[in-house]
Each structure stands twice: as structure tokens, then as C-alpha cells.
Amino acid sequence: MGILASITVLLVCQLIGETIAKVWALPIPGPVIGMVLLFTGLVIRRGLPADLEKSAGFLLSHLSLLFIPAGTGVVVHAKLIAQEWLPISTALLAGTAITIAVTGLTMTVLLRRRSKRA
């Protein structure tokens, strides 16, 4: 699989995810569904092709550029954000706390499993 083919695989997974989200009017973003499909395909394949890893690594190394549209959206909707600052702040803080807790619990479980095997 070449680099172009691996990028095509990523985009096709996103396209299928978008289509599924639109057709069934799901509240889940299409790219998230596409990532689940890609993950499922990689689990079935039992591995990550080298070209796909290389393409994904390149995209991840330039991830900060992908936040420019989000930053622009914040500026465009500054008045709405100012009006709804409390629910937004609550969601950000709660989401961060939950993420930290789940990450800590997951790490604890994985370390216990690892020590039992050793």
C-alpha cells in the first residue's frame, strides 16, 4: 500500500462515517464513526500497514494546523461564547476531570495486569 492509497483509506473511512451519520441522522460526528470503522478494520487485519502509519504520523505531526478553523470559529462566535460561558466552562472542566479519572483508572488496571504477568 502506497502513501496515496493510505491517505485514500483514511478519507474513505471518513466519507463512509459521514454518510452513515447523515443517512441515519446520528448525533455522532461522521469522522468519529469513520475512526471506529478504521479501527475495526485494523483490528480485523491484525496490524497497521507501514504506509498508513507513515501517513497518519505525518498528519499528526501537523495537527496544530488543523486547529486553525476551530480558532476562527471561536472568534466568529465570540458573542455566543460570552453569553454561554457557564455551560461551556462546566462542560470543559467536567470533561477534563472525567478524562483524567478514566485515564488514571485505565493506567492502574493495565499496570496491575502487567505486574501479574511478570
PyMOL commands that set and color helices and strands:
alter all, ss='L'
color gray80, all
select helices_A, chain A and resi 3-23+30-45+50-61+63-76+78-83+85-117
alter helices_A, ss='H'
color red, helices_A
deselect
rebuild
show_as cartoon
